[in-house]
Each structure stands twice: as structure tokens, then as C-alpha cells.
Amino acid sequence: MQGVDEFSRWATEFEARKVARAAAGDPEWGRGAKLDLAVVRSVQRFQVGESGDGANLIAKAEAAGDPTYTAAVRLFVAEEINHARMLGLLLEAGGSATIRAHWSDTVFVRLRRALGLRLELMVLMVAEVVALRYYRALRDGTDDPLTAQVAGLILNDELRHVPFHCHRLRVAFAKSSARARLIPVLLWWIVLVGATMVIAADHGPALRRLGVSRAGFVLDVIALFKGIVPTAVSGRPLARTDGEPVPLRAALGLAKH
């Protein structure tokens, strides 16, 4: 299958990051966090979104018949679960609790589970691209050191997740003609714009506290997506195939200022 070597390198990269996280240890939760109430509510909702077990995605990866890709997916899911854990501990450090569910996450999960692997990844990519802009805002817009550290750690992971999913989508689209890709890509854009507008409205108070307007957030996500879509439906890579996130970081303007 096309892309198997890429997935082997991705599995190696995910494993290396797992080892590096274990060696570095957790942030110092005991120092506490000072979170604005609007930011607390926003982080609670993102924490719910990160907290799934990924069983449905793993099952679809297994059904695709590439054990190397499945191994990489399992490691990706483990990183997402770790994000949920860290966000939960950040909330606890700030004296706030997690929430059990939020309607926006429920909609995303139900939509993804109803689809095949390619379409599930396309919906998942919408959430991942939104996350790129959100965690950048949380990292750069907060005055709290612990919050900035946690957001930075998660953002670094997301910078790998996006090209990882792009690689798998390129494999999925490889046999589709340019004409056959038009409708899926158009629908993808519709979902992206709609979801981003809903998230911007729902998280607007927190975004304002972090120095980002609702309109600015939407436009930034659209700009990110515009740069990513061609890499998911063509052979043009966005990042080196060893998983190095620096080219993506530079291309999307996500480097720490």
C-alpha cells in the first residue's frame, strides 16, 4: 500500500515522543493556575473533546488492513487521551472541575462514528485544525505560566497530528480523480466553516480574554485549512515524512513569537 513507509516513520516518531514525555515528566501542577471563568468554561469543553477512547477510529484503522498505520493510530489516540488528562489536571490546579459532556463534542463524535475511515478523518481534521488555532491562542494569550505550558505541549502534539492525518488522507484519495475529489472537498469546506463559526460563537468570551476576536479566530482557521487541504488530496507534502513538525510550524505561522 502507498504510504506504508511513511506510517512506519510516524509510528517511530510517536514512540519517540512518548519516551520523551515520560523522561520530561508532567508540568508542576502544584504551583496552581489562575484561570478566568470564561477560559475555564472553554477549557472544560475542549477537555471533553479530547477525552474519547478512540476505539471507533482504531477499529476502522484495523479494518483498513495496515498494521503499521493502526499502530500509529493507537499512539495518536494515546496522545489525545493525554491531552484530556493534562487539561483535567490544569482545571484542577485552577480549582475547577471537568464536565461530563458538551453538545458540540457529542455532535462531532456521532458524525465521525457514522462514517468510513476517510470521511471520519476528514471530520477529525476539522477538529484538529481548530485545535491548532485554539491552543495557540491559549498559549499566547494567557498570563498564567502553567496554562501556557500545557497549551504549548498540546500544540506541539497537534502540529504532528495534522500532517499525520494528511498522509493517510493522501493514501485514501490516491485513486480518486481530480473531479471525484471536488464534492468531498467542497463538503469538507462547508463543515469546516460551519463548525468553526459555531466554536467561535460558543467560545467567544474566552477568545476575547485571550486577545482573539470571534471573526479573527474564524479567519485564522480558514487560512490554516486553506494551506492544509491541498496536502490531503494531492501528493504535495506539508511536512517531512519523518514527522518533523518544523516545516508545518513555519508554513502555518505557529512558531512561538
C-alpha positions in Angstrom: 0.0 0.0 0.0 1.2 3.5 -0.8 2.4 5.3 2.3 3.3 2.3 4.4 6.9 3.6 4.8 5.5 7.0 5.9 3.4 5.3 8.6 6.4 3.3 9.9 8.2 6.6 10.4 5.1 8.1 12.0 4.9 5.2 14.4 8.6 5.7 15.3 8.0 9.4 15.8 5.0 8.8 18.1 7.0 6.3 20.1 9.9 8.7 20.4 7.6 11.5 21.7 6.1 9.0 24.2 9.6 8.3 25.6 10.4 12.0 25.6 7.2 12.8 27.6 8.0 10.2 30.1 11.5 11.5 30.6 10.4 15.1 30.9 7.6 14.4 33.3 4.5 16.4 33.9 4.2 20.1 34.4 4.4 21.2 38.0 0.7 21.1 38.9 1.3 22.1 42.5 2.1 25.6 41.5 -1.5 26.2 40.7 -3.2 28.1 37.9 -5.2 31.3 37.7 -7.9 31.0 35.1 -10.5 33.5 34.1 -14.0 31.9 34.4 -14.7 32.2 30.6 -11.4 30.4 29.9 -12.3 27.7 32.5 -15.6 27.0 30.7 -13.8 26.9 27.3 -11.1 24.6 28.5 -13.7 22.3 30.1 -15.4 21.9 26.7 -12.1 21.2 24.9 -11.2 18.7 27.7 -14.4 16.8 26.9 -13.5 16.8 23.2 -10.0 15.3 23.9 -11.3 12.6 26.3 -12.7 9.9 23.9 -11.0 6.5 23.9 -10.6 6.4 20.1 -12.0 2.8 19.9 -14.0 3.6 16.8 -11.1 5.1 14.9 -8.8 2.3 15.9 -11.3 -0.3 14.7 -11.6 1.5 11.3 -7.8 1.6 11.1 -7.6 -2.1 11.7 -10.2 -2.8 9.1 -8.1 -0.8 6.6 -5.5 -3.7 6.8 -2.3 -1.8 7.5 -0.9 -2.9 10.9 1.7 -0.1 10.8 -0.9 2.6 10.3 -3.0 1.0 13.1 0.0 1.1 15.5 0.5 4.8 14.7 -3.3 5.5 15.2 -3.1 3.9 18.7 -0.2 6.1 19.6 -2.1 9.2 18.2 -5.2 8.2 20.4 -2.9 7.9 23.4 -1.7 11.4 22.9 -5.2 12.7 22.7 -6.1 10.9 25.9 -3.0 12.5 27.5 -4.3 15.9 26.4 -7.5 15.3 28.2 -5.6 14.2 31.3 -3.4 17.4 31.2 -6.4 19.7 30.7 -8.2 18.0 33.6 -5.2 18.5 35.8 -4.9 22.1 34.7 -8.5 22.7 35.6 -7.9 21.0 39.0 -4.8 23.2 39.5 -7.1 26.2 39.0 -9.7 25.0 41.4 -12.2 23.9 38.7 -13.8 20.6 37.8 -14.1 18.8 34.5 -17.6 18.4 32.9 -19.0 15.1 31.7 -20.3 16.1 28.3 -20.9 19.0 25.9 -23.3 19.1 23.0 -20.6 20.2 20.5 -18.4 17.2 21.2 -21.5 14.9 21.0 -22.3 16.2 17.5 -18.7 15.7 16.3 -18.5 12.1 17.7 -21.8 11.0 16.3 -20.9 12.4 12.9 -17.5 10.7 12.8 -18.8 7.3 14.0 -21.4 7.2 11.2 -18.7 7.5 8.5 -16.0 5.4 7.0 -12.3 5.9 7.7 -11.6 8.5 5.1 -14.7 10.7 6.0 -14.0 10.2 9.7 -10.5 11.5 9.2 -11.8 14.5 7.3 -14.2 15.4 10.2 -11.4 14.7 12.7 -9.2 17.1 10.7 -11.7 19.9 11.2 -11.3 19.5 14.9 -7.5 19.2 14.7 -7.2 22.4 12.6 -9.5 24.3 15.0 -7.3 23.0 17.8 -4.2 24.4 16.2 -5.6 27.9 16.5 -7.2 27.4 19.8 -4.2 26.1 21.7 -2.1 28.8 20.1 -4.5 31.4 21.5 -4.4 29.7 24.9 -0.6 29.5 24.9 0.0 33.1 23.8 -3.0 34.9 25.3 -2.8 33.8 28.9 -0.9 35.4 31.7 -0.8 32.1 33.6 2.5 30.2 33.2 1.0 26.7 33.8 -1.7 27.3 31.3 0.8 28.5 28.7 3.0 25.5 29.3 0.1 23.0 29.0 -1.3 24.7 25.9 2.2 24.7 24.3 2.7 21.0 24.9 -0.6 20.1 23.4 0.0 22.5 20.4 3.3 20.7 19.7 1.4 17.4 19.5 -1.2 18.8 17.2 1.5 20.1 14.9 2.3 16.4 14.3 -1.2 15.2 14.2 -2.3 17.3 11.2 0.4 16.1 8.8 -0.1 12.5 10.1 -3.7 12.6 9.1 -2.8 14.4 5.8 -0.6 11.5 4.9 -3.4 8.9 5.5 -5.9 11.0 3.5 -3.5 11.3 0.6 -3.4 7.5 0.5 -7.2 7.4 0.7 -7.6 9.9 -2.2 -4.8 8.5 -4.3 -7.1 6.5 -6.6 -9.7 9.4 -7.0 -9.6 11.6 -10.0 -9.5 15.4 -9.6 -13.2 15.6 -10.5 -14.1 12.9 -7.9 -12.4 14.9 -5.2 -14.4 18.1 -5.8 -17.6 17.2 -3.9 -15.8 15.7 -0.9 -13.5 18.7 -0.6 -16.5 21.2 -1.1 -18.4 19.4 1.7 -15.2 19.4 3.8 -15.0 23.2 3.5 -18.7 23.6 4.4 -18.2 21.5 7.6 -15.0 23.4 8.5 -16.6 26.9 8.1 -19.8 25.9 9.9 -18.0 24.2 12.8 -15.5 27.0 13.2 -18.3 29.6 13.3 -20.1 27.6 16.0 -17.0 27.1 18.0 -16.1 30.8 17.7 -19.6 31.8 19.0 -19.5 29.2 21.8 -16.0 30.1 23.0 -16.2 33.8 22.2 -15.9 35.1 25.8 -12.7 33.0 26.3 -11.2 34.0 23.0 -11.7 37.7 23.8 -9.9 37.2 27.2 -7.1 35.6 25.1 -6.9 38.5 22.7 -8.6 36.9 19.7 -11.9 38.1 18.2 -14.5 35.7 17.0 -14.1 36.9 13.4 -10.3 36.7 13.7 -10.5 33.2 15.0 -12.7 32.1 12.1 -10.5 33.7 9.5 -7.3 32.3 11.0 -8.8 28.7 11.0 -9.9 29.2 7.4 -6.4 30.3 6.5 -4.8 27.3 8.2 -7.3 25.0 6.4 -6.6 26.5 3.1 -2.9 25.6 3.4 -3.7 22.1 4.6 -6.4 20.8 2.2 -4.1 20.5 -0.8 -1.7 18.3 1.1 -4.6 15.9 2.0 -5.8 15.4 -1.6 -2.6 15.6 -3.5 1.0 14.4 -3.4 2.4 17.7 -2.1 3.8 17.2 1.4 3.3 19.8 4.1 5.9 18.4 6.4 8.9 16.0 6.0 7.8 12.3 6.1 9.8 11.6 9.3 7.2 13.5 11.2 9.3 16.6 11.9 6.8 19.4 12.7 9.0 22.4 12.0 8.0 22.8 8.3 4.4 22.8 9.3 5.0 25.1 12.1 6.7 27.6 9.8 4.2 27.2 7.0 1.3 27.9 9.3 3.0 30.7 11.3 2.6 28.9 14.5 6.1 29.4 15.9 6.3 31.0 19.3 6.6 34.7 19.0 
